[in-house]
Amino acid sequence: MENSGVEAKVICDSVALNGARLTTFQLKAHRMILAEFNTHRAFSRNASSSRAIPVHRMIQQIREDPAMPVYWGKNKPGMQAREELVGEELADAKRNWLLARDWNASYVEDI
């Protein structure tokens, strides 16, 4: 499987005498995942602010580790693509996605 851009690392995992478990982990994920993660109140969390990251570093991160779909569904009517792109269609979709990334990054650098 290709790199999904998501990494997880357990920093510490312990169980108290009363049986309560505390697990501390470090996550690296694309920004769009943060909102989904934050909907679960069971987690205490801390995340870096995208406003605090200089634009040139943000562009570098986007170029080095772009957010890409993990499932490339065919464009069909309805809410879900039941069939995935394969072969040259899949290669074209990925190439176009990365071309759009490069164009947008270059555009932002120019303003």
Secondary structure, DSSP 8 states (H G I E B T S, - for coil): ----S-EEEEEEEEE-TTS-EEEEEEEE--HHHHHHHHT-TT-------GGGS-HHHHHHHHHHS----SS-B---SSSS--SB--HHHHHHHHHHHHHHHHHHHHHHHH-
